[in-house]
């Protein structure tokens, strides 16, 4: 399977379920993995933002990844979230080659907090590209990192490093996304990082999405993605507008608190999150419960 085939369509940034004592709930994690694969998604992203990776210990991260690899059992590709604001620490992790057995790519977020300029961002990814044993998907999410990977920097990285194969674009800036799509190498993938913008981004030339909502609705959301990729606009639009209200509510009180609340309503896992995150408020909960009726 080519990299384009692996990462075209719907990837799911899976949550990490927790028990009431906030320990990792592996039983529910396995249930979620089976649910979304049966729902027809194309690949899984583990230890992303939605997986609350920043509050997992090093040992927990390894156990979660190993468990997901076991449960996936080569049914779909797996992408590992591996990024941060200390370039040297990421490189150290990349040098443990055994950790990347059964991992098809890494998703590496742009450095947060230290706010590097574009040259710093370029050099950061250059260093990662030289060491990574697997392909790299860039992750641009200025709302979390406080800095933007410009279209020019993305295109330069795509042209300079063959193992930088894609970008998850969550800037919310369609003009920037179009600039990347227009100037990128032919085999470089642009992937939506925003559920709400998946349809318009694919209409502009993106190849898919790394989704949050597909944790809960893998069948319908992956079908929407496939339909717009196939150019079936009217079918895709109907599915897209089925999701718009619930997507808005999912993020009203923070991610992944919203999607975990929905997963609890579906009896897939609890809504427990780790501090500093907290569960959604009562008003948001009521809205989600009303909107769930559309999916019964």
C-alpha positions as CSV (number, residue, x, y, z in Angstrom):
1,X,0.0,0.0,0.0
2,X,1.4,3.4,-1.0
3,X,1.6,6.3,1.5
4,X,-1.1,8.0,-0.5
5,X,-3.4,5.0,-0.1
6,X,-2.6,4.6,3.6
7,X,-3.4,8.2,4.5
8,X,-6.2,9.2,2.1
9,X,-9.6,9.2,3.7
10,X,-10.4,9.3,7.4
11,X,-7.9,8.9,10.1
12,X,-9.1,9.0,13.7
13,X,-7.2,10.7,16.5
14,X,-8.4,8.3,19.2
15,X,-9.1,9.2,22.8
16,X,-7.4,7.5,25.7
17,X,-10.2,6.2,28.0
18,X,-9.7,6.5,31.7
19,X,-11.3,4.6,34.7
20,X,-12.8,6.5,37.6
21,X,-9.4,6.7,39.3
22,X,-8.0,8.2,36.1
23,X,-5.9,5.1,35.2
24,X,-5.9,4.0,31.6
25,X,-9.0,1.9,30.8
26,X,-7.5,-0.6,28.4
27,X,-10.7,-2.6,28.0
28,X,-12.6,0.5,26.7
29,X,-9.6,1.4,24.5
30,X,-9.8,-2.0,22.8
31,X,-13.6,-1.6,22.4
32,X,-13.0,1.8,20.8
33,X,-10.4,0.5,18.4
34,X,-12.7,-2.3,17.2
35,X,-15.6,0.1,16.9
36,X,-13.9,2.6,14.6
37,X,-12.3,0.0,12.4
38,X,-15.6,-1.8,11.9
39,X,-17.0,1.7,11.1
40,X,-14.7,1.8,8.0
41,X,-12.1,4.4,8.9
42,X,-8.8,4.2,7.0
43,X,-6.2,4.7,9.8
44,X,-5.7,5.4,13.5
45,X,-3.7,8.1,15.2
46,X,-2.6,7.2,18.8
47,X,-1.2,9.7,21.3
48,X,-2.4,12.8,19.6
49,X,-3.9,15.8,21.4
50,X,-7.3,14.0,21.6
51,X,-5.5,11.1,23.3
52,X,-4.4,13.5,26.1
53,X,-0.8,12.4,25.5
54,X,0.6,15.3,27.4
55,X,-0.8,13.9,30.7
56,X,0.4,10.3,30.1
57,X,3.6,9.1,31.6
58,X,6.4,7.7,29.4
59,X,5.5,4.2,30.7
60,X,1.8,4.7,30.0
61,X,2.5,5.9,26.5
62,X,4.4,2.8,25.7
63,X,1.7,0.6,27.1
64,X,-1.0,2.4,25.2
65,X,0.8,2.2,21.9
66,X,1.6,-1.5,22.4
67,X,-2.0,-2.2,23.3
68,X,-3.3,-0.4,20.2
69,X,-0.9,-2.2,18.0
70,X,-2.1,-5.5,19.4
71,X,-5.8,-4.6,19.0
72,X,-5.4,-3.2,15.5
73,X,-3.6,-6.4,14.5
74,X,-2.5,-4.8,11.1
75,X,-6.1,-4.2,10.0
76,X,-5.4,-0.5,9.4
77,X,-2.2,1.7,9.5
78,X,-1.2,3.4,12.7
79,X,0.2,6.9,13.1
80,X,2.0,7.8,16.4
81,X,1.8,11.3,17.8
82,X,5.4,12.4,18.5
83,X,6.1,16.1,18.8
84,X,7.0,18.7,21.3
85,X,9.0,21.8,21.9
86,X,12.4,20.2,22.6
87,X,13.9,19.0,19.3
88,X,16.6,17.0,21.0
89,X,14.2,15.0,23.1
90,X,12.2,14.0,20.0
91,X,15.4,12.9,18.3
92,X,16.3,10.8,21.3
93,X,13.0,9.1,21.0
94,X,13.4,8.5,17.3
95,X,16.7,6.7,17.8
96,X,15.0,3.8,19.7
97,X,14.1,2.1,16.4
98,X,12.3,-0.9,18.0
99,X,9.6,1.5,19.2
100,X,8.5,2.1,15.6
101,X,7.8,-1.5,14.7
102,X,4.2,-1.6,13.3
103,X,4.1,2.2,13.2
104,X,3.4,3.6,9.7
105,X,4.2,7.3,10.3
106,X,4.5,9.9,13.1
107,X,2.4,13.0,13.5
108,X,4.6,15.7,14.8
109,X,3.1,18.9,16.1
110,X,5.0,22.2,15.5
111,X,6.8,23.4,18.6
112,X,4.6,25.1,21.1
113,X,5.2,27.7,23.8
114,X,8.7,28.7,22.7
115,X,7.2,30.2,19.5
116,X,10.1,29.7,17.0
117,X,10.2,31.7,13.8
118,X,9.9,30.0,10.4
119,X,13.6,29.2,10.2
120,X,13.4,27.6,13.6
121,X,10.4,25.5,12.6
122,X,12.1,24.4,9.4
123,X,15.3,23.4,11.3
124,X,13.2,21.6,13.9
125,X,11.6,19.4,11.2
126,X,14.8,19.0,9.3
127,X,16.4,17.5,12.4
128,X,13.5,15.1,12.8
129,X,13.5,14.1,9.2
130,X,17.2,13.1,9.4
131,X,16.5,10.7,12.2
132,X,13.0,9.4,11.7
133,X,12.7,5.7,10.8
134,X,9.2,6.2,9.5
135,X,7.4,8.9,7.4
136,X,6.5,12.2,9.0
137,X,3.2,14.1,9.0
138,X,3.6,17.7,10.0
139,X,0.9,19.1,12.3
140,X,0.0,22.8,12.2
141,X,-2.4,23.9,14.9
142,X,-1.7,27.6,15.7
143,X,-4.5,27.7,18.3
144,X,-2.5,25.3,20.5
145,X,1.1,26.1,19.6
146,X,0.8,30.0,19.3
147,X,2.8,29.9,16.1
148,X,1.8,29.1,12.5
149,X,3.7,27.0,9.9
150,X,3.3,29.1,6.8
151,X,2.4,27.7,3.4
152,X,5.9,28.6,2.2
153,X,7.6,26.7,5.0
154,X,5.3,23.6,4.5
155,X,6.1,23.5,0.8
156,X,9.8,23.9,1.4
157,X,9.8,21.0,3.9
158,X,7.8,18.9,1.5
159,X,10.2,19.5,-1.3
160,X,13.4,19.1,0.7
161,X,12.6,15.9,2.6
162,X,11.0,12.9,0.9
163,X,10.1,11.4,4.2
164,X,7.9,14.4,5.1
165,X,4.9,13.1,3.4
166,X,1.9,15.2,4.6
167,X,0.6,17.9,6.8
168,X,-2.4,17.9,9.2
169,X,-3.6,21.5,8.7
170,X,-5.6,22.8,11.6
171,X,-5.0,26.5,11.1
172,X,-8.6,27.1,10.0
173,X,-7.1,29.2,7.2
174,X,-8.5,27.9,3.9
175,X,-6.4,30.4,1.9
176,X,-3.3,29.0,3.4
177,X,-4.4,25.5,2.7
178,X,-5.0,26.3,-0.9
179,X,-1.6,27.8,-1.2
180,X,0.0,24.6,0.0
181,X,-2.2,22.5,-2.3
182,X,-1.3,24.7,-5.3
183,X,2.5,24.6,-4.7
184,X,3.2,21.2,-3.0
185,X,4.9,18.2,-4.6
186,X,2.4,15.9,-6.3
187,X,2.7,13.1,-3.8
188,X,2.6,15.3,-0.7
189,X,-0.8,15.0,1.2
190,X,-2.8,17.8,2.8
191,X,-5.0,16.5,5.6
192,X,-7.7,18.4,7.3
193,X,-7.2,18.8,11.1
194,X,-10.7,20.3,11.5
195,X,-13.8,18.1,11.3
196,X,-16.0,21.1,10.3
197,X,-13.7,22.1,7.4
198,X,-13.1,18.6,6.0
199,X,-15.6,18.9,3.1
200,X,-14.4,22.3,1.9
201,X,-10.7,21.4,2.3
202,X,-11.2,18.2,0.2
203,X,-13.1,20.2,-2.4
204,X,-10.0,22.4,-2.6
205,X,-7.7,19.4,-3.1
206,X,-6.9,17.9,0.3
207,X,-6.9,14.2,0.7
208,X,-8.7,13.5,3.9
209,X,-9.0,14.2,7.6
210,X,-7.6,13.3,10.9
211,X,-10.9,13.4,12.8
212,X,-12.1,13.7,16.4
213,X,-15.8,13.1,15.7
214,X,-15.1,9.8,13.9
215,X,-14.3,8.3,17.4
216,X,-18.1,8.3,17.9
217,X,-19.4,8.2,14.3
218,X,-16.9,6.4,12.2
219,X,-19.3,5.0,9.7
220,X,-21.1,8.2,8.6
221,X,-18.1,10.5,8.9
222,X,-15.8,8.3,6.9
223,X,-18.5,7.9,4.3
224,X,-18.8,11.7,4.0
225,X,-15.1,11.9,3.4
226,X,-15.2,9.1,0.8
227,X,-18.1,10.8,-1.0
228,X,-16.5,14.2,-1.3
229,X,-13.2,12.5,-2.4
230,X,-15.2,10.8,-5.1
231,X,-16.7,14.1,-6.2
232,X,-20.2,13.2,-5.0
233,X,-20.9,16.6,-3.6
234,X,-24.6,16.4,-3.0
235,X,-24.3,13.1,-1.0
236,X,-21.3,14.5,0.9
237,X,-23.1,17.7,1.7
238,X,-26.1,15.9,3.3
239,X,-23.7,14.0,5.6
240,X,-21.7,17.1,6.3
241,X,-24.7,19.1,7.5
242,X,-25.8,16.2,9.6
243,X,-22.7,16.8,11.7
244,X,-22.2,20.5,11.9
245,X,-24.3,21.2,15.0
246,X,-22.8,18.3,17.0
247,X,-19.2,19.2,15.9
248,X,-19.8,22.7,17.3
249,X,-20.9,21.4,20.6
250,X,-18.1,18.8,20.8
251,X,-15.5,21.6,21.0
252,X,-17.6,24.1,23.0
253,X,-16.1,23.0,26.3
254,X,-12.8,21.7,25.1
255,X,-11.3,18.6,23.4
256,X,-11.4,15.7,24.2
257,X,-14.0,16.4,27.0
258,X,-16.7,16.8,24.4
259,X,-16.0,13.6,22.4
260,X,-15.6,11.6,25.6
261,X,-19.0,12.8,26.7
262,X,-20.5,11.4,23.5
263,X,-18.6,8.2,23.8
264,X,-20.0,7.8,27.3
265,X,-23.5,8.2,25.9
266,X,-22.7,5.4,23.4
267,X,-21.4,3.2,26.2
268,X,-18.0,3.0,24.6
269,X,-15.9,4.6,27.4
270,X,-16.4,7.0,30.3
271,X,-16.2,10.8,30.0
272,X,-13.3,10.9,32.5
273,X,-10.4,13.2,31.6
274,X,-7.2,14.1,33.4
275,X,-6.5,17.5,34.9
276,X,-6.1,20.3,33.9
277,X,-9.0,19.2,31.7
278,X,-12.4,18.7,33.3
279,X,-15.7,17.2,32.0
280,X,-18.0,19.4,29.9
281,X,-20.6,21.6,31.7
282,X,-24.2,20.7,32.1
283,X,-25.5,22.9,29.4
284,X,-23.2,21.4,26.8
285,X,-24.1,17.9,28.0
286,X,-27.8,18.7,27.5
287,X,-27.1,20.0,24.0
288,X,-25.1,16.9,23.1
289,X,-27.8,14.6,24.4
290,X,-30.4,16.3,22.2
291,X,-28.2,16.2,19.2
292,X,-27.5,12.5,19.7
293,X,-31.1,11.8,18.7
294,X,-30.1,12.5,15.1
295,X,-27.8,9.5,15.0
296,X,-30.1,6.9,16.5
